[in-house]
Each structure stands twice: as structure tokens, then as C-alpha cells.
Amino acid sequence: MSATFDVQNPATGARVDSVPNAGVAEARAAARRSIDAFPGWRDRTAYERSKILRGWNDLILQDEARLARLMTDEMGKP
């Protein structure tokens, strides 16, 4: 998929970023991938799942300021 569209800050009209212009086919493909991935996730122990989720949380916190700014700009709020 090569088509994209710009995300704009609704308060200023400034371009925040460009994202893929996904449609029904892409949504179905994403849903299929998540369904296909579920057995592997289900078969992990609670400890393994928590370790993965904790790692994801750590990555989010490492980039907390940038993510907060991006979310703020996308919503157009100060």
C-alpha cells in the first residue's frame, strides 16, 4: 500500500505526520494476522506475557515526551 494521507492538527491546521490510507482489505488483513497470532500468545505463560507487556511499557516510557507531543498535536489540544 503506497497511498497515504496527512494527519493535521485540528487547532492549527499544521501537518503532524503522514499515515497509510488503509481500507477494508487492510483492516481484514490486520484482523486475520491478529487471529493467526492468538494461539502463540495464548500458549505463553502469564509470566512470559507480562514480560513482553512490561518491555512494551518500558519502550513507551522511553519515548514518553515525544509520544505525548504527537498525541497532543493530533488532537489539537494545548
All heavy atoms as a GROMACS GRO file, in nm:
protein
  605
    1MET      N    1   0.085  -0.117   0.000
    1MET     CA    2   0.000   0.000   0.000
    1MET      C    3   0.090   0.123   0.000
    1MET      O    4   0.171   0.142   0.089
    1MET     CB    5  -0.089  -0.005   0.124
    1MET     CG    6  -0.163   0.121   0.148
    1MET     SD    7  -0.265   0.121   0.297
    1MET     CE    8  -0.178   0.023   0.411
    2SER      N    9   0.074   0.207  -0.098
    2SER     CA   10   0.159   0.326  -0.106
    2SER      C   11   0.081   0.456  -0.083
    2SER      O   12   0.142   0.559  -0.061
    2SER     CB   13   0.228   0.331  -0.243
    2SER     OG   14   0.131   0.336  -0.345
    3ALA      N   15  -0.050   0.449  -0.087
    3ALA     CA   16  -0.130   0.570  -0.067
    3ALA      C   17  -0.127   0.610   0.081
    3ALA      O   18  -0.138   0.527   0.169
    3ALA     CB   19  -0.274   0.547  -0.112
    4THR      N   20  -0.111   0.739   0.104
    4THR     CA   21  -0.110   0.791   0.240
    4THR      C   22  -0.197   0.916   0.248
    4THR      O   23  -0.240   0.968   0.146
    4THR     CB   24   0.034   0.830   0.284
    4THR    OG1   25   0.082   0.933   0.198
    4THR    CG2   26   0.128   0.711   0.280
    5PHE      N   27  -0.222   0.961   0.370
    5PHE     CA   28  -0.287   1.089   0.387
    5PHE      C   29  -0.223   1.159   0.506
    5PHE      O   30  -0.164   1.095   0.594
    5PHE     CB   31  -0.439   1.077   0.404
    5PHE     CG   32  -0.484   1.008   0.529
    5PHE    CD1   33  -0.513   1.083   0.644
    5PHE    CD2   34  -0.499   0.871   0.534
    5PHE    CE1   35  -0.556   1.021   0.759
    5PHE    CE2   36  -0.542   0.808   0.649
    5PHE     CZ   37  -0.570   0.883   0.761
    6ASP      N   38  -0.232   1.290   0.506
    6ASP     CA   39  -0.172   1.368   0.613
    6ASP      C   40  -0.267   1.378   0.732
    6ASP      O   41  -0.387   1.394   0.715
    6ASP     CB   42  -0.140   1.511   0.565
    6ASP     CG   43  -0.024   1.514   0.467
    6ASP    OD1   44   0.054   1.416   0.463
    6ASP    OD2   45  -0.011   1.614   0.396
    7VAL      N   46  -0.210   1.368   0.850
    7VAL     CA   47  -0.283   1.394   0.975
    7VAL      C   48  -0.252   1.537   1.012
    7VAL      O   49  -0.136   1.578   1.015
    7VAL     CB   50  -0.238   1.298   1.087
    7VAL    CG1   51  -0.306   1.332   1.218
    7VAL    CG2   52  -0.263   1.153   1.047
    8GLN      N   53  -0.356   1.614   1.037
    8GLN     CA   54  -0.338   1.756   1.068
    8GLN      C   55  -0.382   1.786   1.211
    8GLN      O   56  -0.475   1.725   1.263
    8GLN     CB   57  -0.420   1.842   0.972
    8GLN     CG   58  -0.371   1.833   0.830
    8GLN     CD   59  -0.454   1.920   0.738
    8GLN    OE1   60  -0.573   1.936   0.758
    8GLN    NE2   61  -0.390   1.974   0.636
    9ASN      N   62  -0.314   1.882   1.271
    9ASN     CA   63  -0.354   1.936   1.400
    9ASN      C   64  -0.480   2.016   1.375
    9ASN      O   65  -0.477   2.116   1.302
    9ASN     CB   66  -0.242   2.024   1.456
    9ASN     CG   67  -0.276   2.087   1.588
    9ASN    OD1   68  -0.389   2.125   1.613
    9ASN    ND2   69  -0.177   2.102   1.672
   10PRO      N   70  -0.594   1.977   1.432
   10PRO     CA   71  -0.718   2.048   1.403
   10PRO      C   72  -0.721   2.192   1.455
   10PRO      O   73  -0.797   2.273   1.406
   10PRO     CB   74  -0.826   1.963   1.470
   10PRO     CG   75  -0.756   1.876   1.565
   10PRO     CD   76  -0.615   1.862   1.519
   11ALA      N   77  -0.637   2.223   1.552
   11ALA     CA   78  -0.635   2.359   1.608
   11ALA      C   79  -0.558   2.455   1.519
   11ALA      O   80  -0.593   2.572   1.507
   11ALA     CB   81  -0.575   2.359   1.748
   12THR      N   82  -0.451   2.404   1.454
   12THR     CA   83  -0.364   2.492   1.375
   12THR      C   84  -0.364   2.462   1.227
   12THR      O   85  -0.319   2.543   1.147
   12THR     CB   86  -0.219   2.482   1.426
   12THR    OG1   87  -0.170   2.350   1.398
   12THR    CG2   88  -0.208   2.514   1.573
   13GLY      N   89  -0.409   2.343   1.190
   13GLY     CA   90  -0.404   2.301   1.051
   13GLY      C   91  -0.267   2.250   1.009
   13GLY      O   92  -0.249   2.207   0.895
   14ALA      N   93  -0.170   2.252   1.100
   14ALA     CA   94  -0.034   2.206   1.069
   14ALA      C   95  -0.033   2.055   1.048
   14ALA      O   96  -0.107   1.981   1.112
   14ALA     CB   97   0.062   2.244   1.181
   15ARG      N   98   0.051   2.011   0.956
   15ARG     CA   99   0.067   1.868   0.930
   15ARG      C  100   0.143   1.805   1.046
   15ARG      O  101   0.250   1.850   1.084
   15ARG     CB  102   0.145   1.848   0.800
   15ARG     CG  103   0.167   1.705   0.762
   15ARG     CD  104   0.250   1.696   0.633
   15ARG     NE  105   0.289   1.561   0.603
   15ARG     CZ  106   0.395   1.500   0.657
   15ARG    NH1  107   0.473   1.564   0.741
   15ARG    NH2  108   0.423   1.375   0.626
   16VAL      N  109   0.086   1.698   1.103
   16VAL     CA  110   0.151   1.625   1.212
   16VAL      C  111   0.237   1.514   1.155
   16VAL      O  112   0.351   1.497   1.193
   16VAL     CB  113   0.045   1.566   1.310
   16VAL    CG1  114   0.110   1.479   1.416
   16VAL    CG2  115  -0.036   1.678   1.373
   17ASP      N  116   0.180   1.437   1.062
   17ASP     CA  117   0.252   1.326   1.000
   17ASP      C  118   0.171   1.276   0.882
   17ASP      O  119   0.062   1.325   0.856
   17ASP     CB  120   0.273   1.214   1.102
   17ASP     CG  121   0.396   1.128   1.072
   17ASP    OD1  122   0.445   1.131   0.957
   17ASP    OD2  123   0.443   1.059   1.164
   18SER      N  124   0.224   1.176   0.816
   18SER     CA  125   0.158   1.110   0.705
   18SER      C  126   0.140   0.964   0.744
   18SER      O  127   0.233   0.903   0.798
   18SER     CB  128   0.242   1.123   0.578
   18SER     OG  129   0.177   1.062   0.471
   19VAL      N  130   0.022   0.908   0.719
   19VAL     CA  131  -0.006   0.770   0.757
   19VAL      C  132  -0.065   0.693   0.639
   19VAL      O  133  -0.122   0.754   0.547
   19VAL     CB  134  -0.103   0.764   0.878
   19VAL    CG1  135  -0.041   0.826   1.001
   19VAL    CG2  136  -0.234   0.831   0.846
   20PRO      N  137  -0.053   0.560   0.640
   20PRO     CA  138  -0.111   0.480   0.530
   20PRO      C  139  -0.262   0.499   0.522
   20PRO      O  140  -0.330   0.509   0.624
   20PRO     CB  141  -0.077   0.336   0.569
   20PRO     CG  142   0.038   0.347   0.663
   20PRO     CD  143   0.018   0.477   0.736
   21ASN      N  144  -0.313   0.504   0.402
   21ASN     CA  145  -0.456   0.516   0.378
   21ASN      C  146  -0.514   0.376   0.366
   21ASN      O  147  -0.539   0.326   0.257
   21ASN     CB  148  -0.482   0.598   0.252
   21ASN     CG  149  -0.628   0.634   0.236
   21ASN    OD1  150  -0.706   0.620   0.328
   21ASN    ND2  151  -0.664   0.679   0.118
   22ALA      N  152  -0.534   0.311   0.481
   22ALA     CA  153  -0.581   0.174   0.484
   22ALA      C  154  -0.731   0.168   0.460
   22ALA      O  155  -0.805   0.259   0.498
   22ALA     CB  156  -0.547   0.110   0.618
   23GLY      N  157  -0.772   0.060   0.399
   23GLY     CA  158  -0.914   0.040   0.370
   23GLY      C  159  -0.961  -0.093   0.424
   23GLY      O  160  -0.899  -0.153   0.513
   24VAL      N  161  -1.069  -0.143   0.368
   24VAL     CA  162  -1.130  -0.267   0.413
   24VAL      C  163  -1.034  -0.385   0.400
   24VAL      O  164  -1.020  -0.465   0.493
   24VAL     CB  165  -1.261  -0.294   0.335
   24VAL    CG1  166  -1.317  -0.432   0.367
   24VAL    CG2  167  -1.364  -0.187   0.364
   25ALA      N  168  -0.965  -0.395   0.288
   25ALA     CA  169  -0.873  -0.508   0.267
   25ALA      C  170  -0.762  -0.508   0.372
   25ALA      O  171  -0.727  -0.614   0.426
   25ALA     CB  172  -0.813  -0.503   0.127
   26GLU      N  173  -0.708  -0.391   0.402
   26GLU     CA  174  -0.601  -0.383   0.501
   26GLU      C  175  -0.653  -0.414   0.641
   26GLU      O  176  -0.585  -0.479   0.722
   26GLU     CB  177  -0.535  -0.244   0.498
   26GLU     CG  178  -0.457  -0.216   0.373
   26GLU     CD  179  -0.543  -0.170   0.255
   26GLU    OE1  180  -0.663  -0.141   0.274
   26GLU    OE2  181  -0.489  -0.164   0.143
   27ALA      N  182  -0.774  -0.369   0.672
   27ALA     CA  183  -0.834  -0.398   0.802
   27ALA      C  184  -0.859  -0.548   0.818
   27ALA      O  185  -0.831  -0.606   0.923
   27ALA     CB  186  -0.965  -0.322   0.820
   28ARG      N  187  -0.906  -0.610   0.712
   28ARG     CA  188  -0.928  -0.755   0.717
   28ARG      C  189  -0.797  -0.830   0.732
   28ARG      O  190  -0.788  -0.928   0.807
   28ARG     CB  191  -1.002  -0.802   0.592
   28ARG     CG  192  -1.148  -0.764   0.595
   28ARG     CD  193  -1.225  -0.824   0.479
   28ARG     NE  194  -1.366  -0.791   0.495
   28ARG     CZ  195  -1.446  -0.759   0.396
   28ARG    NH1  196  -1.401  -0.756   0.272
   28ARG    NH2  197  -1.572  -0.731   0.419
   29ALA      N  198  -0.693  -0.785   0.662
   29ALA     CA  199  -0.562  -0.849   0.674
   29ALA      C  200  -0.506  -0.835   0.815
   29ALA      O  201  -0.449  -0.930   0.871
   29ALA     CB  202  -0.465  -0.790   0.572
   30ALA      N  203  -0.523  -0.718   0.875
   30ALA     CA  204  -0.477  -0.696   1.012
   30ALA      C  205  -0.554  -0.785   1.110
   30ALA      O  206  -0.495  -0.844   1.201
   30ALA     CB  207  -0.491  -0.549   1.050
   31ALA      N  208  -0.684  -0.795   1.090
   31ALA     CA  209  -0.765  -0.881   1.177
   31ALA      C  210  -0.722  -1.026   1.162
   31ALA      O  211  -0.710  -1.099   1.261
   31ALA     CB  212  -0.914  -0.865   1.144
   32ARG      N  213  -0.696  -1.068   1.040
   32ARG     CA  214  -0.651  -1.206   1.015
   32ARG      C  215  -0.518  -1.233   1.084
   32ARG      O  216  -0.498  -1.337   1.145
   32ARG     CB  217  -0.643  -1.231   0.864
   32ARG     CG  218  -0.582  -1.363   0.822
   32ARG     CD  219  -0.638  -1.490   0.882
   32ARG     NE  220  -0.781  -1.499   0.880
   32ARG     CZ  221  -0.852  -1.581   0.962
   32ARG    NH1  222  -0.792  -1.658   1.048
   32ARG    NH2  223  -0.982  -1.583   0.956
   33ARG      N  224  -0.425  -1.138   1.076
   33ARG     CA  225  -0.294  -1.156   1.142
   33ARG      C  226  -0.311  -1.167   1.293
   33ARG      O  227  -0.243  -1.247   1.357
   33ARG     CB  228  -0.200  -1.042   1.105
   33ARG     CG  229  -0.148  -1.051   0.962
   33ARG     CD  230  -0.033  -0.955   0.935
   33ARG     NE  231  -0.069  -0.816   0.955
   33ARG     CZ  232  -0.126  -0.737   0.863
   33ARG    NH1  233  -0.153  -0.785   0.743
   33ARG    NH2  234  -0.155  -0.611   0.890
   34SER      N  235  -0.401  -1.088   1.349
   34SER     CA  236  -0.420  -1.096   1.494
   34SER      C  237  -0.484  -1.230   1.534
   34SER      O  238  -0.446  -1.288   1.635
   34SER     CB  239  -0.503  -0.978   1.545
   34SER     OG  240  -0.636  -0.986   1.501
   35ILE      N  241  -0.576  -1.277   1.454
   35ILE     CA  242  -0.638  -1.407   1.481
   35ILE      C  243  -0.534  -1.517   1.470
   35ILE      O  244  -0.527  -1.608   1.555
   35ILE     CB  245  -0.756  -1.432   1.384
   35ILE    CG1  246  -0.872  -1.338   1.418
   35ILE    CG2  247  -0.801  -1.578   1.388
   35ILE    CD1  248  -0.979  -1.330   1.311
   36ASP      N  249  -0.450  -1.509   1.367
   36ASP     CA  250  -0.345  -1.610   1.348
   36ASP      C  251  -0.241  -1.607   1.459
   36ASP      O  252  -0.183  -1.710   1.494
   36ASP     CB  253  -0.275  -1.590   1.213
   36ASP     CG  254  -0.366  -1.620   1.094
   36ASP    OD1  255  -0.473  -1.683   1.114
   36ASP    OD2  256  -0.331  -1.578   0.982
   37ALA      N  257  -0.216  -1.489   1.515
   37ALA     CA  258  -0.115  -1.475   1.620
   37ALA      C  259  -0.166  -1.519   1.757
   37ALA      O  260  -0.087  -1.550   1.846
   37ALA     CB  261  -0.067  -1.330   1.628
   38PHE      N  262  -0.298  -1.523   1.775
   38PHE     CA  263  -0.352  -1.550   1.907
   38PHE      C  264  -0.307  -1.683   1.968
   38PHE      O  265  -0.270  -1.686   2.086
   38PHE     CB  266  -0.505  -1.541   1.907
   38PHE     CG  267  -0.563  -1.570   2.042
   38PHE    CD1  268  -0.549  -1.478   2.146
   38PHE    CD2  269  -0.628  -1.689   2.068
   38PHE    CE1  270  -0.600  -1.504   2.272
   38PHE    CE2  271  -0.680  -1.716   2.193
   38PHE     CZ  272  -0.665  -1.624   2.295
   39PRO      N  273  -0.306  -1.794   1.895
   39PRO     CA  274  -0.265  -1.920   1.960
   39PRO      C  275  -0.124  -1.912   2.020
   39PRO      O  276  -0.102  -1.964   2.130
   39PRO     CB  277  -0.270  -2.022   1.846
   39PRO     CG  278  -0.372  -1.967   1.752
   39PRO     CD  279  -0.353  -1.818   1.758
   40GLY      N  280  -0.033  -1.848   1.953
   40GLY     CA  281   0.102  -1.834   2.007
   40GLY      C  282   0.104  -1.750   2.133
   40GLY      O  283   0.181  -1.777   2.227
   41TRP      N  284   0.021  -1.647   2.138
   41TRP     CA  285   0.010  -1.562   2.258
   41TRP      C  286  -0.060  -1.639   2.370
   41TRP      O  287  -0.014  -1.640   2.484
   41TRP     CB  288  -0.068  -1.436   2.223
   41TRP     CG  289  -0.082  -1.340   2.336
   41TRP    CD1  290  -0.195  -1.316   2.408
   41TRP    CD2  291   0.018  -1.255   2.391
   41TRP    NE1  292  -0.172  -1.221   2.504
   41TRP    CE2  293  -0.040  -1.182   2.496
   41TRP    CE3  294   0.153  -1.235   2.362
   41TRP    CZ2  295   0.029  -1.090   2.572
   41TRP    CZ3  296   0.223  -1.142   2.437
   41TRP    CH2  297   0.162  -1.071   2.540
   42ARG      N  298  -0.166  -1.708   2.337
   42ARG     CA  299  -0.243  -1.785   2.436
   42ARG      C  300  -0.157  -1.893   2.501
   42ARG      O  301  -0.170  -1.920   2.620
   42ARG     CB  302  -0.364  -1.849   2.367
   42ARG     CG  303  -0.449  -1.937   2.457
   42ARG     CD  304  -0.544  -2.023   2.377
   42ARG     NE  305  -0.467  -2.109   2.288
   42ARG     CZ  306  -0.509  -2.152   2.170
   42ARG    NH1  307  -0.628  -2.116   2.125
   42ARG    NH2  308  -0.434  -2.229   2.095
   43ASP      N  309  -0.068  -1.952   2.423
   43ASP     CA  310   0.012  -2.063   2.474
   43ASP      C  311   0.129  -2.019   2.561
   43ASP      O  312   0.194  -2.102   2.623
   43ASP     CB  313   0.064  -2.147   2.357
   43ASP     CG  314  -0.049  -2.219   2.284
   43ASP    OD1  315  -0.160  -2.232   2.342
   43ASP    OD2  316  -0.027  -2.261   2.169
   44ARG      N  317   0.156  -1.890   2.567
   44ARG     CA  318   0.262  -1.840   2.656
   44ARG      C  319   0.210  -1.838   2.800
   44ARG      O  320   0.091  -1.823   2.823
   44ARG     CB  321   0.304  -1.698   2.617
   44ARG     CG  322   0.374  -1.690   2.484
   44ARG     CD  323   0.410  -1.545   2.454
   44ARG     NE  324   0.474  -1.532   2.327
   44ARG     CZ  325   0.606  -1.540   2.308
   44ARG    NH1  326   0.686  -1.560   2.410
   44ARG    NH2  327   0.656  -1.526   2.188
   45THR      N  328   0.302  -1.850   2.892
   45THR     CA  329   0.262  -1.841   3.032
   45THR      C  330   0.228  -1.696   3.066
   45THR      O  331   0.268  -1.603   2.993
   45THR     CB  332   0.374  -1.888   3.126
   45THR    OG1  333   0.484  -1.797   3.115
   45THR    CG2  334   0.419  -2.030   3.092
   46ALA      N  335   0.157  -1.678   3.176
   46ALA     CA  336   0.126  -1.542   3.221
   46ALA      C  337   0.255  -1.464   3.246
   46ALA      O  338   0.263  -1.345   3.215
   46ALA     CB  339   0.041  -1.546   3.347
   47TYR      N  340   0.356  -1.531   3.299
   47TYR     CA  341   0.485  -1.465   3.323
   47TYR      C  342   0.547  -1.417   3.192
   47TYR      O  343   0.595  -1.304   3.183
   47TYR     CB  344   0.581  -1.560   3.395
   47TYR     CG  345   0.716  -1.500   3.414
   47TYR    CD1  346   0.740  -1.405   3.513
   47TYR    CD2  347   0.822  -1.535   3.330
   47TYR    CE1  348   0.865  -1.347   3.530
   47TYR    CE2  349   0.946  -1.478   3.346
   47TYR     CZ  350   0.968  -1.385   3.445
   47TYR     OH  351   1.092  -1.328   3.460
   48GLU      N  352   0.546  -1.501   3.089
   48GLU     CA  353   0.602  -1.462   2.959
   48GLU      C  354   0.526  -1.344   2.899
   48GLU      O  355   0.586  -1.250   2.847
   48GLU     CB  356   0.598  -1.581   2.861
   48GLU     CG  357   0.693  -1.693   2.895
   48GLU     CD  358   0.672  -1.816   2.809
   48GLU    OE1  359   0.555  -1.852   2.782
   48GLU    OE2  360   0.773  -1.874   2.767
   49ARG      N  361   0.393  -1.350   2.907
   49ARG     CA  362   0.313  -1.239   2.854
   49ARG      C  363   0.340  -1.110   2.930
   49ARG      O  364   0.353  -1.003   2.871
   49ARG     CB  365   0.164  -1.275   2.856
   49ARG     CG  366   0.127  -1.384   2.757
   49ARG     CD  367  -0.023  -1.398   2.740
   49ARG     NE  368  -0.093  -1.428   2.862
   49ARG     CZ  369  -0.130  -1.549   2.903
   49ARG    NH1  370  -0.102  -1.654   2.828
   49ARG    NH2  371  -0.195  -1.565   3.016
   50SER      N  372   0.350  -1.121   3.062
   50SER     CA  373   0.375  -1.000   3.140
   50SER      C  374   0.512  -0.941   3.110
   50SER      O  375   0.529  -0.820   3.107
   50SER     CB  376   0.361  -1.028   3.290
   50SER     OG  377   0.468  -1.106   3.338
   51LYS      N  378   0.611  -1.027   3.084
   51LYS     CA  379   0.745  -0.978   3.050
   51LYS      C  380   0.742  -0.902   2.917
   51LYS      O  381   0.805  -0.796   2.903
   51LYS     CB  382   0.842  -1.096   3.042
   51LYS     CG  383   0.985  -1.056   3.031
   51LYS     CD  384   1.076  -1.177   3.039
   51LYS     CE  385   1.221  -1.134   3.022
   51LYS     NZ  386   1.311  -1.247   3.027
   52ILE      N  387   0.668  -0.954   2.820
   52ILE     CA  388   0.655  -0.886   2.690
   52ILE      C  389   0.584  -0.752   2.707
   52ILE      O  390   0.628  -0.649   2.654
   52ILE     CB  391   0.580  -0.977   2.590
   52ILE    CG1  392   0.667  -1.098   2.554
   52ILE    CG2  393   0.540  -0.899   2.465
   52ILE    CD1  394   0.593  -1.208   2.480
   53LEU      N  395   0.474  -0.752   2.780
   53LEU     CA  396   0.399  -0.628   2.801
   53LEU      C  397   0.480  -0.526   2.880
   53LEU      O  398   0.474  -0.406   2.852
   53LEU     CB  399   0.265  -0.657   2.870
   53LEU     CG  400   0.165  -0.734   2.784
   53LEU    CD1  401   0.043  -0.773   2.867
   53LEU    CD2  402   0.125  -0.655   2.661
   54ARG      N  403   0.557  -0.572   2.977
   54ARG     CA  404   0.644  -0.481   3.054
   54ARG      C  405   0.749  -0.419   2.962
   54ARG      O  406   0.778  -0.300   2.970
   54ARG     CB  407   0.711  -0.555   3.169
   54ARG     CG  408   0.811  -0.473   3.246
   54ARG     CD  409   0.755  -0.351   3.312
   54ARG     NE  410   0.662  -0.389   3.414
   54ARG     CZ  411   0.585  -0.304   3.480
   54ARG    NH1  412   0.590  -0.176   3.455
   54ARG    NH2  413   0.501  -0.346   3.571
   55GLY      N  414   0.804  -0.499   2.871
   55GLY     CA  415   0.901  -0.446   2.775
   55GLY      C  416   0.839  -0.340   2.686
   55GLY      O  417   0.902  -0.238   2.656
   56TRP      N  418   0.716  -0.363   2.643
   56TRP     CA  419   0.644  -0.266   2.561
   56TRP      C  420   0.622  -0.138   2.641
   56TRP      O  421   0.643  -0.027   2.592
   56TRP     CB  422   0.513  -0.328   2.514
   56TRP     CG  423   0.432  -0.244   2.421
   56TRP    CD1  424   0.478  -0.157   2.326
   56TRP    CD2  425   0.290  -0.240   2.412
   56TRP    NE1  426   0.372  -0.100   2.259
   56TRP    CE2  427   0.256  -0.149   2.310
   56TRP    CE3  428   0.189  -0.306   2.480
   56TRP    CZ2  429   0.125  -0.123   2.275
   56TRP    CZ3  430   0.058  -0.279   2.444
   56TRP    CH2  431   0.027  -0.189   2.344
   57ASN      N  432   0.582  -0.152   2.766
   57ASN     CA  433   0.562  -0.037   2.854
   57ASN      C  434   0.694   0.041   2.869
   57ASN      O  435   0.693   0.164   2.863
   57ASN     CB  436   0.513  -0.084   2.991
   57ASN     CG  437   0.496   0.030   3.088
   57ASN    OD1  438   0.407   0.111   3.072
   57ASN    ND2  439   0.581   0.035   3.188
   58ASP      N  440   0.803  -0.028   2.887
   58ASP     CA  441   0.933   0.039   2.902
   58ASP      C  442   0.968   0.120   2.776
   58ASP      O  443   1.019   0.231   2.786
   58ASP     CB  444   1.043  -0.062   2.932
   58ASP     CG  445   1.028  -0.126   3.069
   58ASP    OD1  446   0.952  -0.073   3.154
   58ASP    OD2  447   1.092  -0.231   3.092
   59LEU      N  448   0.939   0.063   2.658
   59LEU     CA  449   0.967   0.136   2.534
   59LEU      C  450   0.880   0.261   2.523
   59LEU      O  451   0.927   0.366   2.478
   59LEU     CB  452   0.942   0.045   2.413
   59LEU     CG  453   1.041  -0.069   2.395
   59LEU    CD1  454   0.994  -0.165   2.286
   59LEU    CD2  455   1.180  -0.016   2.364
   60ILE      N  456   0.755   0.251   2.563
   60ILE     CA  457   0.666   0.368   2.561
   60ILE      C  458   0.719   0.476   2.654
   60ILE      O  459   0.725   0.594   2.618
   60ILE     CB  460   0.522   0.327   2.599
   60ILE    CG1  461   0.460   0.244   2.486
   60ILE    CG2  462   0.436   0.450   2.630
   60ILE    CD1  463   0.327   0.179   2.523
   61LEU      N  464   0.760   0.436   2.774
   61LEU     CA  465   0.809   0.534   2.871
   61LEU      C  466   0.940   0.599   2.826
   61LEU      O  467   0.965   0.716   2.856
   61LEU     CB  468   0.826   0.469   3.008
   61LEU     CG  469   0.695   0.427   3.077
   61LEU    CD1  470   0.724   0.360   3.209
   61LEU    CD2  471   0.601   0.545   3.094
   62GLN      N  472   1.022   0.526   2.751
   62GLN     CA  473   1.147   0.583   2.699
   62GLN      C  474   1.118   0.697   2.601
   62GLN      O  475   1.198   0.788   2.587
   62GLN     CB  476   1.230   0.476   2.626
   62GLN     CG  477   1.299   0.378   2.716
   62GLN     CD  478   1.370   0.270   2.636
   62GLN    OE1  479   1.385   0.278   2.514
   62GLN    NE2  480   1.411   0.166   2.705
   63ASP      N  481   1.006   0.689   2.534
   63ASP     CA  482   0.970   0.788   2.432
   63ASP      C  483   0.849   0.870   2.475
   63ASP      O  484   0.777   0.927   2.392
   63ASP     CB  485   0.941   0.716   2.300
   63ASP     CG  486   1.006   0.782   2.181
   63ASP    OD1  487   1.074   0.884   2.199
   63ASP    OD2  488   0.987   0.731   2.070
   64GLU      N  489   0.826   0.878   2.604
   64GLU     CA  490   0.706   0.939   2.660
   64GLU      C  491   0.682   1.082   2.613
   64GLU      O  492   0.572   1.118   2.571
   64GLU     CB  493   0.716   0.936   2.813
   64GLU     CG  494   0.596   0.988   2.885
   64GLU     CD  495   0.610   0.975   3.036
   64GLU    OE1  496   0.721   0.952   3.086
   64GLU    OE2  497   0.508   0.989   3.102
   65ALA      N  498   0.785   1.164   2.616
   65ALA     CA  499   0.767   1.305   2.578
   65ALA      C  500   0.728   1.319   2.431
   65ALA      O  501   0.638   1.397   2.396
   65ALA     CB  502   0.894   1.384   2.607
   66ARG      N  503   0.795   1.245   2.344
   66ARG     CA  504   0.764   1.253   2.201
   66ARG      C  505   0.623   1.201   2.173
   66ARG      O  506   0.548   1.260   2.094
   66ARG     CB  507   0.866   1.174   2.119
   66ARG     CG  508   0.853   1.197   1.969
   66ARG     CD  509   0.964   1.126   1.893
   66ARG     NE  510   0.948   0.983   1.893
   66ARG     CZ  511   0.874   0.915   1.805
   66ARG    NH1  512   0.808   0.978   1.711
   66ARG    NH2  513   0.866   0.783   1.812
   67LEU      N  514   0.585   1.091   2.237
   67LEU     CA  515   0.451   1.036   2.218
   67LEU      C  516   0.344   1.131   2.270
   67LEU      O  517   0.239   1.148   2.206
   67LEU     CB  518   0.439   0.899   2.286
   67LEU     CG  519   0.522   0.788   2.222
   67LEU    CD1  520   0.523   0.665   2.312
   67LEU    CD2  521   0.469   0.753   2.084
   68ALA      N  522   0.369   1.194   2.384
   68ALA     CA  523   0.273   1.289   2.439
   68ALA      C  524   0.255   1.407   2.345
   68ALA      O  525   0.143   1.454   2.322
   68ALA     CB  526   0.320   1.337   2.576
   69ARG      N  527   0.364   1.457   2.289
   69ARG     CA  528   0.358   1.570   2.196
   69ARG      C  529   0.280   1.532   2.069
   69ARG      O  530   0.195   1.606   2.022
   69ARG     CB  531   0.499   1.616   2.161
   69ARG     CG  532   0.506   1.725   2.056
   69ARG     CD  533   0.406   1.830   2.080
   69ARG     NE  534   0.465   1.958   2.110
   69ARG     CZ  535   0.395   2.056   2.163
   69ARG    NH1  536   0.270   2.040   2.195
   69ARG    NH2  537   0.449   2.171   2.185
   70LEU      N  538   0.308   1.412   2.018
   70LEU     CA  539   0.239   1.365   1.899
   70LEU      C  540   0.088   1.352   1.924
   70LEU      O  541   0.007   1.398   1.843
   70LEU     CB  542   0.296   1.230   1.856
   70LEU     CG  543   0.235   1.165   1.733
   70LEU    CD1  544   0.258   1.253   1.610
   70LEU    CD2  545   0.295   1.028   1.711
   71MET      N  546   0.051   1.296   2.037
   71MET     CA  547  -0.092   1.281   2.069
   71MET      C  548  -0.159   1.417   2.087
   71MET      O  549  -0.272   1.438   2.043
   71MET     CB  550  -0.109   1.196   2.194
   71MET     CG  551  -0.070   1.050   2.172
   71MET     SD  552  -0.075   0.952   2.323
   71MET     CE  553  -0.250   0.948   2.353
   72THR      N  554  -0.089   1.509   2.151
   72THR     CA  555  -0.143   1.643   2.171
   72THR      C  556  -0.163   1.715   2.038
   72THR      O  557  -0.268   1.774   2.014
   72THR     CB  558  -0.049   1.725   2.262
   72THR    OG1  559  -0.036   1.656   2.386
   72THR    CG2  560  -0.102   1.863   2.286
   73ASP      N  561  -0.063   1.706   1.951
   73ASP     CA  562  -0.074   1.770   1.820
   73ASP      C  563  -0.187   1.709   1.736
   73ASP      O  564  -0.262   1.779   1.669
   73ASP     CB  565   0.057   1.757   1.741
   73ASP     CG  566   0.166   1.847   1.794
   73ASP    OD1  567   0.135   1.939   1.873
   73ASP    OD2  568   0.281   1.826   1.756
   74GLU      N  569  -0.199   1.577   1.742
   74GLU     CA  570  -0.301   1.508   1.663
   74GLU      C  571  -0.442   1.549   1.708
   74GLU      O  572  -0.534   1.558   1.626
   74GLU     CB  573  -0.283   1.357   1.679
   74GLU     CG  574  -0.381   1.275   1.598
   74GLU     CD  575  -0.364   1.127   1.618
   74GLU    OE1  576  -0.307   1.084   1.719
   74GLU    OE2  577  -0.410   1.053   1.530
   75MET      N  578  -0.460   1.576   1.838
   75MET     CA  579  -0.592   1.614   1.889
   75MET      C  580  -0.615   1.764   1.884
   75MET      O  581  -0.726   1.811   1.906
   75MET     CB  582  -0.608   1.564   2.033
   75MET     CG  583  -0.620   1.413   2.040
   75MET     SD  584  -0.653   1.361   2.207
   75MET     CE  585  -0.493   1.306   2.259
   76GLY      N  586  -0.508   1.842   1.862
   76GLY     CA  587  -0.522   1.985   1.853
   76GLY      C  588  -0.546   2.052   1.987
   76GLY      O  589  -0.607   2.158   1.994
   77LYS      N  590  -0.496   1.989   2.092
   77LYS     CA  591  -0.517   2.045   2.226
   77LYS      C  592  -0.384   2.098   2.280
   77LYS      O  593  -0.278   2.045   2.249
   77LYS     CB  594  -0.572   1.938   2.320
   77LYS     CG  595  -0.710   1.891   2.277
   77LYS     CD  596  -0.764   1.789   2.372
   77LYS     CE  597  -0.903   1.747   2.328
   77LYS     NZ  598  -0.962   1.654   2.420
   78PRO      N  599  -0.389   2.201   2.363
   78PRO     CA  600  -0.264   2.256   2.418
   78PRO      C  601  -0.206   2.164   2.525
   78PRO      O  602  -0.269   2.080   2.579
   78PRO     CB  603  -0.307   2.389   2.480
   78PRO     CG  604  -0.454   2.376   2.505
   78PRO     CD  605  -0.505   2.277   2.403
   0.00000   0.00000   0.00000
